[in-house]
Amino acid sequence: MSKLKELLTRDTESELIPSTIMGILLPSVQANLIMTQLLARRIGPESIPGSSIDLDLNTADNMIVELTGETAEFGKSQAAAETFNMKPVKYTVDIQISREMIEDSKFAVVEWNIEEAGYKMAQKMDNLLCQAVYTGADANGTDHITNAGSALTIAYLTTCMKFLEADNHVCTDMIVSAGIAEDLRNIDSFVEADKLGSRETFERGLVGRVYGMNVFMTNQAKGTQTTYERALIIDRRHALVLAEKRPISIERYNQVNKDVVGIAVSARFKERYLRKEACAVLYTT
């Protein structure tokens, strides 16, 4: 009997699935996550003592350094901070597998379902982190959101970059949907061998570098809307934070009355922009 079959046919009512099944799920998760590698902070369960966490964020440009004459009193100033709360919420998917399927050794179907659950969890987190960038840009007002019209041009791109740079941030990464990626590839200035990226970078979602920015392609950049193509520009050192109360976990359970073995996949996390000035959005219509 295979290890997978042994795990799925045990009589124990509920137990944490060991690393054998976790190993099936995780490659799918890792292969489809782009945004988590761009986090400024990732807060784990050990740092969240209760159901939420308060984060203190230093307010930029609030300390004043003054010219002071000999024997004169020092100018008084101190750093200020703003506080925001992050409360992780739960996301779940429930896979139900009939005992007939297990008895008939249809393991490809079982593994496919587990892999799909991993992909969907990854997709959900990616989507929410992309939306957090948009929310941060929107919190600045219209000056951090650029409408490039029907197609992206260099002028619109540099204008969008200027928003971050005017607030003393560095444009480190750009996350683009397929339509924006096409526009970039059609701009002659960027179609040089050293800017196209390599096969290895394509497989990681990285499609090249533009003006020093890493350019990643994922249609998650479009968010929940389908009308526009969208590019998200960030300073990865200050743009995003993720609080995880429960990383992706897998638990097995039995439903005897339905003759079903279930695998419950769940996670508790909360995403947010860290500094709104580190986020900008460019979109085409």
Secondary structure, 3 states (H helix, E strand, C coil): CCHHHHHHHCCCCEEECCHHHHHHHHHHHHHCCCHHHHCCEEECHHHCCCCCEEEEEECCCCCCCCCCCCCCCCCCCCCCEEEEEECCEEEEEEEEEEHHHHHCCCHHHHHHHHHHHHHHHHHHHHHHHHHHHHHHHHHCCHHHEEECCCCCCHHHHHHHHHHHHHCCCCCCEEEECHHHHHHHHCCHHHCCHHHCCCHHHHHCCEEEEECCEEEEECHHHHCCCCCCEEEEEECCCCCEEEEEEEEEEEEEEEEHHHCEEEEEEEEEEEEEECCHHHEEEEEEC
